[in-house]
Amino acid sequence: MRTLHNPFLSRASEQERETFDFLRHVGAAVLELLPDSLWDRPLIIRSASGGGKTTLLRVFTAESLREVTIRRDDLRGLAEQLDRVGALTDSPTHLGVLLNLSRDYRTIAMSGAPPEIADRLFFRLLDARIISAVVRAAVGSCAGRYPDDAGRLHLELDESDERAAVAADRLGGLNGSTLVEASRAVESEIVEILDSLTPIDWDRAARGHSQLHSLRLLSSARLRFDSETVPPVHILFDDGHALAEDQRTAVLTALQDRKLSVARWYAERLSALDSSEVLQGETRGRDYQLLELEKATRANARTGRRRFDRILREIGNLRAGWHIDQYTRSQRDFFEFLDAPVVVEEKQLEAIRNSAKDAAGSNTLHSRWVDEAKGETALESAILLRGAEILIERSRKKPQQTLFDPAQGPSLAQELSSGVKGAARLFLAREYNVPYYAGADTIIRAASENVEQFLRVCGDVFEFMLAKITLDEPPNVPVEEQDRILRTASERVWRELPDRLPRYVDVIRLVNRIARVSERETRRPNAPYPPGVNGIAITMEDRMRLVDPDARARIPGGDELFEALGVAIARNVLVADVDYSVKNKRVMVLYLNRILCPRLSLPFNRGSFREQKVAEVAGWLLDGDDAEPAAPEPPLFDL
């Protein structure tokens, strides 16, 4: 029996050992998120876990750029984007060197060394690893063997650049072989200190320096391998969130040195930021470019299209394409197997019509609305009927009845907005089990701008497809099954939240209450916030009160709310839309991550929320009243 592989289960870019296998799964459109200026200032890349930072960095490594150059025809879309941003011409324009910041560095901060000495050791070790990685990449880019051919690499300096000369002297000289030897000696010395089981005399045992000499050297040096010129170096720091707080601050400060010209990128999770940084947002006048992946992927106000939808669609089809072809001999894209109509049975439609007629009663206008609720399909008719019922409920709540003859009132088409239709569609799902969470667009939107979340849902869908293939059946995924898969995935994410989140009680209590408000408002029969609510909002003035320590101290529960919001936003449990305009005022909207919505039968749409006073929201974290579930079944967490 043949083994069928699920391509969505390999999520992290580092799991793809072969460079070409990695590159053919990369959606080229992700490079459209990059800012216009990439090489003259440091680029800071941030996202929640699974946002795609490592993938983006790895695309720009020397190995990846070399592979794209060689296999340009196989990776045409990626090559075109790399050409556009200036990373490729006929050959790579930069020598991309990837360094992971999760290796040992935090151990230095925890070693017991005095802070100043710990900082100097950190810079010394990081310098050694930067230089070693650059030499390795440069030798490899020229088809040499590392470390045997390291001596064929030379660094050339302008004789007038004294600072670069001092940096070279500290790091091991201008020859690749001596630089590697010096770097290895530094690493051995520092690792031996960290592994010591006896007390350490830090003043005698530890040597270091207070700046990154490697960046100073690489800003001035021209690299040559024999007579061949090596492209300028491009340093790619990954996993900055793994550093100790002081180390992270020191690296970010060093990267912003205006005297440096070496291209340098730095990536970290939003969890590295404190709550002030998360809630206060970007800083103007900074000396670096900032790319926050989730923000960069949201709706384009001019076109109404979300760039990230296209990116994820491309990633899904690239991931699944080869496997679908091998398993089914079909040339169809992955998302085509999700293209199925939602069917409303005649018995369901009759029940929906009867409910609308009962709501209309003897009212002539309302009865006419029900009679006008006829669509081209059973689903369209059902939406119109349920929409008419919502309008009837609204009409009954009006304080005054109209004076004209009800029979001459507005038609259903005139009254029925797209929002009411959306609410009607959601009500049909909850009341008559009509599948709601289905279709390629819905699967993509469930990602909430997070690649890992998208791959996980697609992996669940592909598992169903593999089961069908095993039974020699076409791997089409019915809408009922898509709906079930997304609701199951939503349930799973809810249950995983306690393990994902520090400060569990406050964060879960906050998410519980937002979910409860959203679920209650979405269920209201007159759908006042169509198609439904999936978040809350506080005014920008209240947001500033939270950011200001003195003002926050005067809000009961303010400190708890401040920290809980920072954690929830940084870990992509809540999505913040800052400075949103509504009713002539500005608010910060806090939406639930979309993958949390199916469990509560909430919509994915953005723009419908309930405004709350910050004092009330902060009070949620103090009253401890979380026994009431946010939905009848299944309950949320009991705290």
N, C-alpha and C positions, 0 to 999 in steps of 0.2 A: 504494500500500500504506500503510495507516494506521500511525502511530507509536504504539507502546505504551510507556507510562511506568511505571517501577517506583517507587512512592511511598516505599519504604524507603531509597532511595539518598540522599534529602535528610535528613541526620541532625541537623545542628546547627540550633538554633533561629534563629540569625542568617541561615541560608540561606533561611528563609521570609520573603520581603520583605513580603508583604501580611499585615497583622495578623490578619485573619479567617482566612486560610489557615493561619497559625501556630496560632491558637487552636482551630480545629476538629480539629487533630491532637493537642492536649494532653489526656492522660487526667486528668479532673477528680479522680480518686481520689488523685493524687499530693499534693493539698493536705491529705489526711488525715495525712500524715507530719509536718506542721508542729506545733510545740509549742503548748500552750494560750495562752501569753502571747507576743504578737508585737510589741507596740508600745511597751512601757515599758522594755525593755532591748535592747541590740544583739543581733542574731541572727547567729551565725557558721554558715555552711553549708559542709560539706566533703564531698568524695567523690573517688573516682578519676576520671580522665578519662572523659568520656562518661556520668557518673552522673546528669545532668539538672539541674545547678545553674543554668546560664544559662536554660534553659526555665522553671524555677521563678521566677527573678527577673523574667523578661520578662512573665510573667502579671500581675505587680503594677505594671507601668509605667502611667502615665497613659493612654497610647494604648490599651493592652490593656483596661484597666478601662472606658474610654469605649466601646470596641467591644462589650464584653460587655453594657454597659448598653443600648446601642442595639439589639443583636441577641440579647437575652435568650432569646427563644423558640428561636433556632437554637443557642444555647450554654447550654441549660438546666442541664445537670449542672455545668458550670463556674460558672455564676452562683450556683447553690445553695451550692457550696463556698465561693465568695468571700463570699457573705452570711454563712455560718457563721463564718468567721474574722474578720469585721468589716471587710472591705475594700470592701464594697458595702452600701448600703441601697437607696434609690431612685436613688442616684448614687454615684460613688466617694467613699469617706471620706478617702482620702489622695491626694496628688499624687506618684505613683511616678516617680522619676528614676533612670535606669540609667546608670552610668558604668563604662567599661571601664578597668581599671588596667594594661593592657598597653601603653598609648600613651606612649612617650618617657621614662617615669619612671625606668626602669633606666638609661637613657642618662645621666641626671643623676649617678647614683651612680658611673658609669664615666668621668665627664668630667675627672677629675683635680682636682676641687675638694676642698678640705679637708672632712673629714666633717661638721663642724658647718655649714659653708656649704652643702654639698650637701643636708643635711636641711632647711635653711631654704628653699632654692630649691624643693625637692620640695613642701613644704607650700604655698608661695606659688602654684606652678603648679596643684596639686590644688585649692586654694581657688578659683582663677579658673575652673577648668573646672566645679566644682560649681555655682558661682553662675550661670555662663553656661547650664548645662544646666537649672537650676531655672527661670530666666527663660523659656527656650525652652518648657519643658513647661507653665508656668503660662499663657503667652500662648496656646499651642495648645489648652489645656483650655478656654479661654474663647472659642474660635473666632476668635482674633486671628491676625495675620500676623507672623511673626518674621523679621527684627528690627524691621520697620517700626512695630509696635505695642508695642514693649517699653516705651516711655515711659508707656503707660497702666497699667503695673503699678507698684504702690507697696507698700512694706513699712512696717507700723506697729509701733512699739515702745512698751513701757511706759517712761515717762520715768525711772523709778527704776532701770532696768536699765542701769547704766553700762558693764558689760562688753559688752553687745550693741551699745551705741552706739559704743564704741571699735572693735568688729569691723566695724560698718557703715562707719565712717570709713576703715578700712584697705582695705575691699573696693570702695569706690566710691560709698557713700551708700545712700539708701533708694528710689531710683527705678530702674526696670528698665533704662532707657536708659543711665544713667550707670554702672550695674553692668556692663552688657554692654561698654561702652566701656573701662572699667577692666580687665575680664577679658581683652579682646582685646589691650590694651597689655601686660599682664603676659605673655601667651602669646608675643607677638611678641618681647618683650625677652629672655625665657629661651631661646626657640628660636634667636634670633640668637647668643646666647652659646654655645650648644651647637654651632652650625654654624661657629663662628669657626675660621679656619685659622691664626690667629696666637696667640701666648701670651697668656693672660688674667691680668690683675691682679685676682684674685678679691676682694680687700678693697675695691676701688673699683667693680668692674663689677657685682657681684652684690648684690641686696637680697632679703630674704626674711623669714620669721617662723617662730617655733618652735612654733606650734600651728595647728589648723584653725579659723580664725575663722569660716568659713562655717557650721560646725555650731553654734557659739555663737550666731550671728546667727539661724539658722533655728530654733533652739530657742525663741527669744523672739518672733520676728516673726510678724505676721499679714499675709498677702498679700491684696491687693485689686486687681482689674482693673477700672478705673473704679469703679463702686459694687458690683461683684460680688465676693463672698468666695471666695477660692481655698482648697481643702482643705489641711490641714496637709501639709507635705512629708515624703516617705518616700524616703530615699537608699538606692540599691541598688548597692553596689560589686561588680563582677564581676572574675574573673581575678586575685585577689590574689596567686596564686602567681607572677605575672609580675614582681612587685616585687623589688627587691634585698632582701636579708635585713634590713638596718637599716630600710629603708622599710616593710617589712611589719610589723616590730615597732612602729614609730612609729604606723602607722595603727591597729593593733589596740589599742594603748595609748590613743590619742585617742578611739577609739570607746567605750571603757569609762569615760569621764569621767562620773561620776554626776550632774554638774550639767547634762548635756545631756538634753533631752526630745524632740528630733527623732527620729522612727523611722529606724533605720539597720540595714541588713543588709549582710553581707560574705560573699562566696563565694570559695573557693579549692580547688584540688586538694590531695589528701593529700600529693602530692609536695612541697608547700611546707614540710611539717613535717620536722624532723630525726628521726633514728631514735629518740631518747628520747621525743619526743612521740608517735610512732606506737606504740611498744611500751608506754609507760606509760599511755596511755588518758586519759580525761577527768579534769579537775581539779575537785575539790569546792569549793564556796564561791566560785565565780567570779562576775564581774559581767556575765555575758552568757549568753544561751541558745545551746546548741550543738546543731546538727542534722547528724549524720553519716548521709548518705543510705543507704549500704549497711547500716549497723547498724539504722537505722529501718525497713528493709524486710524484715528477717528474721522468722522465725516468731514468731507470737503464741503464747506458752506456754499460754494458757488455751483457745484454740480450735483450735490446731494448724493454722490456716490462715495462709498467707503473704499479707499485704496486697499485697505487690508483684506477686504473681501476677495479682491482679485489675487492678492498674494497667497491667501490660504487656498483658494481654488486651484491655483497653479501648484502649490505644494502637495495638495491632496492627489491631484492627477499624476504628478511626477512620482510620488511615492508608490502609488498603486498600479501605474500603467504597465510596467513590465510584468508584474505578477498576474494582472488580469489577462494580458495577452498569452502568457504561458499556461494559465489554468483553464481559460475558456476559449482561446483562439479568437477572441473578440477584439476589435479595434476601438471599442467604446471607452470613453473616459469614466473614471470612478464615479463622478457625480451623476452621470447619465443613468446609473442603476438606481438612483433615488428618485428619478422623475416618474412619479405615479400620481394619478388623480385621487382626490379625496371623494369617496362615495358615501352619499347619504341614502340609506335604505328607505323604501316607500313607507314602511311602518314608522320609521323615525320622523319622516317628513310630516306624516299625518298627525303624529303626536305634537310636533312643533306648531302646526297650523291650528290644532284644537286649543293649544295653550294660548296662542295669540287671539283667537276668537273669544275665549273666555275673558281675556284681559280687556278686549274691546267692549264686551257687553252690548248694551243697547245704544251706545254712542255712535251716531251716524258717521262722524269724521273718522273715528278710530276704526270702525268697521270697514270704511272705504280704504284705509291704509292696509288693512289685512288683505282685502281683495286685490289691491295693487301689488302685493308682494309676490311677484312671479318672475323667476329668473330663467335663464337658458338651461341651467342644470339644476338638479335637485339641491346641490350645495348652495348655489346662488339663491334659490328660493328659500332655503332654510335660513340663510343669513338675513334676507329681507324680512322674513316673518319675525325672526328674533329681534331684528332692529326695530320693527314696528312696535313690538312689545315694550322695548326700552322707551321709545317715544311716547307710548301711551302712559307709561309710568311717570315720565317727566310731565306730561300734560296734566295728569291728576294732581301733581304737586304745585301747579301754578296757583298763586293766591287769588287770581281773578280769572274768570272764564271770559272768553272773547264774546263780543256782542253780536258778531255776524253769524249767519247760518252756518253751523258746523259743516254742512254738506258742501259749502263753497270755500272751505278752508284750503290750506296748502296741500299739495300732493305729497305722497310718501317720498318721491324722488327729490322734492324740494327740501324736505326736512331731514332726510337721511344723509348725514355726513360720513366721510370715510372713517372718522374716529368711532362713530356709533356702529358702523359695519364691523370695525375691528373688535369692539366690545362684544357685539353679537356673536362673532366667530369664537371668541374666547368662552362666552357663556354656553355655546353649543358643545364645546369640548367638555366642560364640567358637568353639564346637565344631561347630555345625550351621548356622551362618549364618542363624539366625532373627533378623529385624530387632529391634533393641532400642531404639535412640534414635529414637523416633517418637511422635507424638501431640502435641496442643496443650500439655499439661502439661510434657512433656519439652522442647519448644522453648522454653517460657517459663523453665523451670528452668535451661536452658543459659546464660541471661543472667548468672547469678551476681550478681544485683542491680545490673546495669549496663545502662542504656537503650541506649547506643550498641552494645554487644555484642549485645543483643536485636535491634536494627534491622538489624544486619549479617547475622545468621542469617536473619531473616525476609526480607531482601532476596534471599538465595540461594534460599529457598523460592519467593518470588514470581517469580524468573527462570524457574524450572521451570514455574510456572503460565502465564507469558506465552508460553513455547514451546508449551504445549498449546493455548492460545487461538489462536496463530498458525496452528496446524494444524486449527483449528475443532473441537477436542476439548474435552470438559469438563475444567476445570483442577483436577481432584482430584489429590492428591499421594499416590501409593502409599506404604505404610510402608517398603518397600525403598528408595524414593527419599529419603524423609525421613532414614532411617538413613545413607544415603550422603552426603547433604548435610551432616549434622552431623559425620560423620567427616572429610569434606573440610575443613569449617570448622575443626575441631580441628587438623588437620595444618597448615593455613595459619597459625593463631595460634602454634603451636610454632615455625614457621619465621620468624615476625616478631619473636619475642622478642629476639633480639640487637639489633635496631634500636630496640626500645622501651626497653631497659633500660640505664642507666648501670651501671658496675661489672659488666660483662657476665659475666666469668668466675665470680665468686663467686655471683652470683644464679642463673645457669644451672646451676652445679654444685649448688647447694642444691636447686633445683627438680628437677634430674635425680635426685638421691638420694632425695628424697621420692617422686618418681614410681616409682623402682625398688623402694623398700620397699612402696609401695602395690600395685604390679603383682605382686610376688612373693607377698605375703600374700593377695591376691585370688585368685590361681591355685591356692592350696593345695586339694587334693581334698576335704578335710573342711570347707572354708569356715568357719574358726574365728571370723571376724569378719563375719558375714553382714550385708548382701549382698556386701560387699567393702570394701576400704580405699581411701580417697582422701586420706589425710593422716597427720600425725604429731602427737604432743602432748609438751610438756614441762611439768613441774610449775610451779605459780605461784612456788614458791621459786626454781627455776632461772631463771624469767623475771626475777625481781627481781635475781638475780645478774648477768644480762645488762644490766639497766638501771643497776646500780651500777658506776661506772667502776673503782673499786678492786677489787671482786670480779671484774669482767669481765677485768681485766688478768691475773688468776691462772688463767684458762681458756685453754689453747692454742687459738688460732683464734677466741677470744671476740670480739675487735674486728671481725674479718671477718664473723662470723655476725651480730653486732649491726647492722652496716651493711647486709648483704645482706637481712636480715629487714625492716628499715625500708623499703628500696627495693621489695622484692617485695610487701609489704602495701600500701604507698602506691599502687602501680601496679596493684593488683587482680590480681596473679599468684597470690598466696597470700591466703587469707581467714582472718583470725584470729578465733577464738571464745574470748574471754578469760574466765577464772574458771568454766570448765565443770566440773561435778561428775561424778566417776566413781570408783567404788570407795572412797568415804569420803575422797577427796582432791580438790583443785582443780587444774585444769590449763589451759594455753593450747593450744588445738588449732589447727594450721596446715593448713588444707585447700587442695588445689589448686583454682584457679578451675575451675568445672565445664566450661568449654569446652575445657580441656586433657584431660578424661577420655576422650572417645570414642576418641582416638588410641591409648589404652592399654587400651581395653575395661574401664574402671573405672566404678563406679556414680556416680550423682549424689547419693545419700543422704548425709546428715550423721549423725554419731554413731559411725561405725566408723573407728578410727584405731589406730596403734601408738604406744605411749609410748616415748620415747627419753630418754636422759640428755643434758643439754645439752653435756657434754664430748664425747660421741660425735658429736652433730650438728655441733659446732664443728670436730671433727676431719675431717669430710667436706670442709671447705674447705681443708684443709692437705694431705691425702694425694694429691690430684691424680688419683685413680683414677676416671676417668669414661669409660674406653674401652668398658666393658661397657654395652650398650644396656639401657634400661629395659624394652624389649619386643623380641621377635624381629624384627618388622617393623612399621613402619620404625624404624631406630635413632634415638636422640636425638643431640644434638650431640657431636661429638668435640672435646675441649678440649686 
